[in-house]
Amino acid sequence: MWGKCKDKKGKWVSHSGNFDTLFSDNNELKKEFLSSVFSTFNDSIARYFVPEINSGENDLHSIVADMEEEKRFIFISK
């Protein structure tokens, strides 16, 4: 899971940014994406969350917060 953002030249950069930058602050698109991800994997099987974010802790925390905000994604620690 990762976001995307534009660099100073306007080129999209993968593994950077968060869902807000990926969806240009469009909360409706972000929620639709998260809903789609949830429904794709909603089969009662626990999975690993593998964040691939090279742009820093803030973007990682933002992605996790967005997923938790959906109130359907549950993160457990082993």
N, C-alpha and C positions, 0 to 999 in steps of 0.2 A: 504494500500500500504506500503510495506516495502522492505528493502534490506536484504542481507544475507552476512555474512563474516565468515572467519575461525578464530577460536581462536588460542592461542599459541600452542595447541596440534594438530591443523589441523582439528578440528571438526567444522562443519558448525553450525552457530548460527543464528537463525531467529530473526527478529526485530532489527538487528544490521547491520551496514554497509550501502551501497548504491547500485545503479545499477552497478557501476564499479566493486565493489567487488563481487556482485552476478554473473556477467557475465565475471569475470576474465579479465577485461579491454578490452573485445571484443566489440568494438563499433557497429559492424554489428549486433550481437545478441541483444544488448541493443536496437538499433533502431527497429529491428524486433519485439521485445517484446512490445515496446511502440506503434508501429503501430498496433499491434494486440489488445492491450488494447483500443486504440482509436477507431478502427473499431467496436469493440464489443459494445461500448457505444455511438456510433455516431448516435443518434436518436433525437437530439434537446431537450432532457430532461436534465435540470440542475441536477447535483448530488453533494452530499457532498464529499469532499476529506478527507479521514480519514487516516492520516499517523500514523503508529505504529512503531516508531523508538526509540529504547532505547539507542542508541549509541551516541546521541548528536546532537546538532544543525547543525554541519557541514554536517552530513549525510542527515538530513532533507532538508537543503538548496540545497544539491547536487541533490537529487531526484526531488525536485520542479524545479530546473534549467534544468534538463534533460527533464522533461515533457514540460516545456515552450519552450525549444529549438526546439522541434518538430513542433512548431508554430501552433499546432492544439489544444493543451490543453489550455483552458482559465480559469484562476482563478478569481472569483469575490468575493467581500466581502459584507456582509450584515450588 
